[in-house]
Structure formats: structure tokens, C-alpha cells
Amino acid sequence: MVGAFLRIEKPVDFDSVDRQPVDLVFALFAPDGSGVEHLKALALVSRTMRDPGVMAKLRANTDPETLHTILTEDHATRAA
């Protein structure tokens, strides 16, 4: 399984429920037959991206290593 995180310089109107433009994107790529593991990963991504503190940190940083740390710190312990 592979995840990709993108920060979009100019937010895009995505017709989202909250009517906010999208500036942070996370894509999850799972191989065929990954079973329930991709659902667990998706749930973890969803919880992480709903955390206002995490979102603020992601928006405030541009360094790839820092972004990786933000996305991977402490969140694994809350897996579904």
C-alpha cells in the first residue's frame, strides 16, 4: 500500500459538503487483494485529516520530511 500527500498552492473548488476549497489531498493506492487492510488505512487517513491540529500543521509546513513526520506521528496507534 502506498499513500501520496499533496499540498495544492491554489485551492480548488471541489463542490465539497463544507463548501471549502481543497488545498490538501491524500491518495491511497492499494493492491488487489489487500482485503480489509486498505479500509483500515483509509479510516486512519480520514481520522488524521479531520484533526484540525494536524491540518494546521500540514498547511504551515513545506518541508517534505516535516510533512512526513506530521502525517505519521502518533496516528498509527489509533488505527481501526
RAGILIN-V616063 format. One record per backbone hydrogen bond with DSSP energy under -0.5 kcal/mol. NH is the residue of the N-H (numbers start at 0). CO is the residue of the C=O. If there is no record, write none. Layout:
nh=NH co=CO
nh=NH co=CO
This chain:
nh=1 co=28
nh=3 co=26
nh=5 co=24
nh=7 co=5
nh=7 co=22
nh=8 co=6
nh=10 co=8
nh=11 co=21
nh=13 co=11
nh=18 co=15
nh=21 co=11
nh=24 co=5
nh=26 co=3
nh=28 co=1
nh=29 co=27
nh=33 co=30
nh=36 co=33
nh=37 co=34
nh=39 co=35
nh=40 co=36
nh=41 co=37
nh=42 co=38
nh=43 co=39
nh=44 co=40
nh=45 co=41
nh=46 co=42
nh=47 co=43
nh=48 co=44
nh=49 co=45
nh=49 co=46
nh=50 co=46
nh=50 co=47
nh=51 co=49
nh=54 co=50
nh=55 co=51
nh=56 co=52
nh=57 co=53
nh=58 co=54
nh=59 co=55
nh=60 co=56
nh=66 co=62
nh=67 co=63
nh=68 co=64
nh=69 co=65
nh=70 co=66
nh=71 co=67
nh=72 co=68
nh=74 co=72
nh=75 co=71
nh=76 co=73
nh=77 co=74
nh=78 co=75
